[in-house]
């Protein structure tokens, strides 16, 4: 056997060994459908929270545990017609994440540790700080003597987690406070 024949035979043998060991069969097979666990789940439509596109989702919720078990694109939605991007396809992990923090964590100024606080404490503190900041930075009349009724000490950056109706209500709330620095950037 010559050198060239030996190399050819070795390559064929290596390829046969590699692909033969994978269990690849060229025999015809039969496709079988599976019943998904979502068959008995409650279906609810929702909107993806990641960007401003507003893709439609179908959330399957287990009726016993009241937890989401599957999220998929809504084929009847006019925006995405059932398709989802990589973020939208992984949205199930956003709500069903065992590592997600469920408590209010507060770090006092100049502190190096977090403290667990209650929701009532946090909401009343947020409301008090908004009121104090608004009162300190509210301008009724500008330098020209015109009535402006604005608050320059607070700004708001919205997110895509809100749909149009929620954005309208939120913006109305902000305008009632006198905010003029209102922005909505869905990709932040």
C-alpha positions as a Markdown table, in Angstrom:
| # | Residue | x | y | z |
|---|---|---|---|---|
| 1 | Unk | 0.0 | 0.0 | 0.0 |
| 2 | Unk | 1.3 | 3.3 | -1.0 |
| 3 | Unk | 1.3 | 6.4 | 1.2 |
| 4 | Unk | -1.5 | 8.2 | -0.7 |
| 5 | Unk | -3.8 | 5.1 | -0.5 |
| 6 | Unk | -3.0 | 4.8 | 3.2 |
| 7 | Unk | -4.1 | 8.5 | 3.8 |
| 8 | Unk | -7.3 | 8.0 | 1.8 |
| 9 | Unk | -8.2 | 4.8 | 3.6 |
| 10 | Unk | -7.4 | 6.4 | 7.0 |
| 11 | Unk | -9.7 | 9.4 | 6.2 |
| 12 | Unk | -12.6 | 7.2 | 5.2 |
| 13 | Unk | -12.1 | 5.0 | 8.3 |
| 14 | Unk | -12.0 | 8.1 | 10.6 |
| 15 | Unk | -15.1 | 9.6 | 9.0 |
| 16 | Unk | -17.0 | 6.3 | 9.2 |
| 17 | Unk | -16.0 | 5.9 | 12.9 |
| 18 | Unk | -17.0 | 9.4 | 13.7 |
| 19 | Unk | -20.4 | 9.4 | 12.1 |
| 20 | Unk | -21.1 | 5.8 | 12.9 |
| 21 | Unk | -20.6 | 6.5 | 16.6 |
| 22 | Unk | -23.1 | 9.3 | 16.5 |
| 23 | Unk | -26.0 | 6.9 | 15.9 |
| 24 | Unk | -27.0 | 8.5 | 12.7 |
| 25 | Unk | -29.5 | 6.3 | 10.9 |
| 26 | Unk | -30.6 | 6.8 | 7.3 |
| 27 | Unk | -33.7 | 4.7 | 7.8 |
| 28 | Unk | -37.0 | 6.6 | 7.5 |
| 29 | Unk | -38.6 | 7.6 | 10.8 |
| 30 | Unk | -42.1 | 8.6 | 11.9 |
| 31 | Unk | -42.9 | 12.0 | 13.4 |
| 32 | Unk | -44.8 | 11.9 | 16.7 |
| 33 | Unk | -46.6 | 14.9 | 18.3 |
| 34 | Unk | -46.5 | 15.5 | 22.0 |
| 35 | Unk | -49.2 | 17.0 | 24.2 |
| 36 | Unk | -47.7 | 20.0 | 25.8 |
| 37 | Unk | -48.4 | 20.8 | 29.5 |
| 38 | Unk | -49.9 | 24.1 | 28.3 |
| 39 | Unk | -53.0 | 22.2 | 27.0 |
| 40 | Unk | -54.8 | 22.6 | 30.4 |
| 41 | Unk | -53.3 | 26.0 | 31.3 |
| 42 | Unk | -55.1 | 29.3 | 31.3 |
| 43 | Unk | -54.1 | 31.5 | 28.4 |
| 44 | Unk | -53.8 | 35.3 | 28.8 |
| 45 | Unk | -52.6 | 37.8 | 26.3 |
| 46 | Unk | -49.9 | 40.3 | 27.2 |
| 47 | Unk | -47.4 | 42.7 | 25.8 |
| 48 | Unk | -43.6 | 42.3 | 25.8 |
| 49 | Unk | -41.9 | 44.8 | 28.1 |
| 50 | Unk | -38.5 | 45.0 | 26.4 |
| 51 | Unk | -38.8 | 47.6 | 23.7 |
| 52 | Unk | -41.2 | 50.0 | 22.2 |
| 53 | Unk | -42.4 | 47.6 | 19.4 |
| 54 | Unk | -45.1 | 46.1 | 21.7 |
| 55 | Unk | -45.1 | 42.5 | 20.5 |
| 56 | Unk | -48.0 | 40.4 | 21.6 |
| 57 | Unk | -47.5 | 37.4 | 23.9 |
| 58 | Unk | -49.6 | 34.5 | 25.1 |
| 59 | Unk | -48.9 | 33.6 | 28.7 |
| 60 | Unk | -49.9 | 30.1 | 29.8 |
| 61 | Unk | -50.6 | 30.0 | 33.6 |
| 62 | Unk | -51.0 | 26.8 | 35.6 |
| 63 | Unk | -54.4 | 27.0 | 37.3 |
| 64 | Unk | -53.2 | 25.1 | 40.4 |
| 65 | Unk | -50.0 | 27.0 | 41.2 |
| 66 | Unk | -51.0 | 30.3 | 39.5 |
| 67 | Unk | -47.5 | 30.5 | 38.0 |
| 68 | Unk | -46.5 | 31.1 | 34.4 |
| 69 | Unk | -45.4 | 27.9 | 32.7 |
| 70 | Unk | -44.9 | 29.1 | 29.2 |
| 71 | Unk | -44.7 | 32.3 | 27.2 |
| 72 | Unk | -44.9 | 32.4 | 23.4 |
| 73 | Unk | -45.6 | 34.9 | 20.6 |
| 74 | Unk | -49.3 | 35.7 | 19.8 |
| 75 | Unk | -50.0 | 34.7 | 16.2 |
| 76 | Unk | -53.1 | 36.9 | 16.1 |
| 77 | Unk | -51.2 | 40.0 | 17.2 |
| 78 | Unk | -50.8 | 42.6 | 14.3 |
| 79 | Unk | -47.3 | 43.7 | 15.3 |
| 80 | Unk | -45.3 | 40.4 | 15.6 |
| 81 | Unk | -47.7 | 37.8 | 14.2 |
| 82 | Unk | -46.3 | 35.2 | 16.6 |
| 83 | Unk | -42.6 | 35.9 | 16.1 |
| 84 | Unk | -40.4 | 37.0 | 19.0 |
| 85 | Unk | -36.9 | 38.4 | 19.3 |
| 86 | Unk | -34.3 | 36.7 | 21.6 |
| 87 | Unk | -35.3 | 38.9 | 24.5 |
| 88 | Unk | -39.0 | 38.3 | 24.0 |
| 89 | Unk | -38.5 | 34.6 | 23.7 |
| 90 | Unk | -36.8 | 34.5 | 27.1 |
| 91 | Unk | -39.3 | 36.8 | 28.8 |
| 92 | Unk | -40.6 | 33.8 | 30.8 |
| 93 | Unk | -37.5 | 34.0 | 32.9 |
| 94 | Unk | -38.3 | 37.6 | 33.9 |
| 95 | Unk | -41.3 | 36.6 | 36.0 |
| 96 | Unk | -40.3 | 33.0 | 36.9 |
| 97 | Unk | -36.9 | 33.6 | 38.4 |
| 98 | Unk | -36.1 | 32.1 | 41.8 |
| 99 | Unk | -33.2 | 34.6 | 42.2 |
| 100 | Unk | -35.5 | 37.6 | 41.7 |
| 101 | Unk | -35.6 | 40.0 | 44.7 |
| 102 | Unk | -39.0 | 40.2 | 46.3 |
| 103 | Unk | -38.2 | 42.5 | 49.2 |
| 104 | Unk | -37.5 | 46.2 | 49.4 |
| 105 | Unk | -33.8 | 46.8 | 49.9 |
| 106 | Unk | -32.6 | 50.1 | 51.3 |
| 107 | Unk | -29.1 | 51.4 | 51.6 |
| 108 | Unk | -28.8 | 54.5 | 53.8 |
| 109 | Unk | -26.5 | 57.3 | 52.6 |
| 110 | Unk | -22.8 | 56.4 | 53.2 |
| 111 | Unk | -23.7 | 52.9 | 54.3 |
| 112 | Unk | -22.0 | 49.8 | 53.0 |
| 113 | Unk | -24.9 | 47.4 | 53.6 |
| 114 | Unk | -28.4 | 46.9 | 52.5 |
| 115 | Unk | -31.4 | 46.7 | 54.9 |
| 116 | Unk | -34.7 | 44.9 | 54.2 |
| 117 | Unk | -37.6 | 47.3 | 54.6 |
| 118 | Unk | -41.4 | 46.9 | 54.2 |
| 119 | Unk | -43.4 | 48.0 | 51.2 |
| 120 | Unk | -45.4 | 50.5 | 53.3 |
| 121 | Unk | -42.2 | 52.1 | 54.5 |
| 122 | Unk | -40.8 | 52.4 | 51.0 |
| 123 | Unk | -43.9 | 53.8 | 49.4 |
| 124 | Unk | -44.5 | 56.4 | 52.1 |
| 125 | Unk | -40.8 | 57.4 | 51.9 |
| 126 | Unk | -41.0 | 57.7 | 48.1 |
| 127 | Unk | -44.1 | 59.9 | 48.3 |
| 128 | Unk | -42.6 | 62.1 | 51.0 |
| 129 | Unk | -39.4 | 62.6 | 49.0 |
| 130 | Unk | -41.4 | 63.5 | 45.8 |
| 131 | Unk | -43.4 | 66.0 | 47.8 |
| 132 | Unk | -40.4 | 67.6 | 49.4 |
| 133 | Unk | -38.5 | 67.8 | 46.1 |
| 134 | Unk | -41.5 | 69.2 | 44.3 |
| 135 | Unk | -42.0 | 71.9 | 47.0 |
| 136 | Unk | -38.4 | 72.8 | 46.9 |
| 137 | Unk | -38.1 | 73.1 | 43.1 |
| 138 | Unk | -41.5 | 74.3 | 42.1 |
| 139 | Unk | -41.7 | 77.5 | 40.0 |
| 140 | Unk | -45.0 | 79.3 | 39.7 |
| 141 | Unk | -43.8 | 82.4 | 37.8 |
| 142 | Unk | -40.8 | 82.7 | 35.5 |
| 143 | Unk | -38.4 | 85.7 | 35.2 |
| 144 | Unk | -40.7 | 87.4 | 32.7 |
| 145 | Unk | -43.7 | 87.2 | 35.1 |
| 146 | Unk | -45.5 | 84.5 | 33.2 |
| 147 | Unk | -47.3 | 81.7 | 35.1 |
| 148 | Unk | -45.5 | 78.4 | 34.4 |
| 149 | Unk | -46.3 | 76.1 | 37.3 |
| 150 | Unk | -43.4 | 73.7 | 36.7 |
| 151 | Unk | -41.2 | 71.5 | 38.8 |
| 152 | Unk | -37.5 | 71.5 | 37.6 |
| 153 | Unk | -36.2 | 69.2 | 40.3 |
| 154 | Unk | -37.7 | 65.9 | 39.1 |
| 155 | Unk | -37.4 | 64.1 | 35.8 |
| 156 | Unk | -38.9 | 60.9 | 34.5 |
| 157 | Unk | -37.6 | 58.3 | 32.1 |
| 158 | Unk | -40.3 | 55.8 | 31.1 |
| 159 | Unk | -40.0 | 52.3 | 29.9 |
| 160 | Unk | -41.6 | 49.8 | 27.5 |
| 161 | Unk | -43.1 | 47.9 | 30.4 |
| 162 | Unk | -46.1 | 50.2 | 30.1 |
| 163 | Unk | -48.6 | 50.1 | 27.3 |
| 164 | Unk | -50.1 | 53.2 | 25.7 |
| 165 | Unk | -53.0 | 53.6 | 28.2 |
| 166 | Unk | -50.6 | 53.2 | 31.2 |
| 167 | Unk | -48.2 | 55.7 | 29.6 |
| 168 | Unk | -51.0 | 58.2 | 29.2 |
| 169 | Unk | -52.1 | 57.9 | 32.8 |
| 170 | Unk | -48.5 | 58.1 | 34.0 |
| 171 | Unk | -47.7 | 61.2 | 31.9 |
| 172 | Unk | -50.9 | 62.8 | 33.2 |
| 173 | Unk | -49.7 | 62.2 | 36.8 |
| 174 | Unk | -46.3 | 63.6 | 36.0 |
| 175 | Unk | -47.8 | 66.7 | 34.3 |
| 176 | Unk | -50.1 | 67.2 | 37.4 |
| 177 | Unk | -46.9 | 67.4 | 39.5 |
| 178 | Unk | -45.6 | 70.0 | 37.1 |
| 179 | Unk | -42.8 | 68.0 | 35.5 |
| 180 | Unk | -41.4 | 69.2 | 32.2 |
| 181 | Unk | -38.5 | 66.8 | 31.9 |
| 182 | Unk | -40.5 | 63.7 | 30.8 |
| 183 | Unk | -38.8 | 61.2 | 28.4 |
| 184 | Unk | -39.7 | 57.7 | 27.2 |
| 185 | Unk | -36.8 | 55.6 | 26.1 |
| 186 | Unk | -37.9 | 52.0 | 25.8 |
| 187 | Unk | -34.4 | 50.4 | 25.3 |
| 188 | Unk | -32.9 | 51.6 | 28.6 |
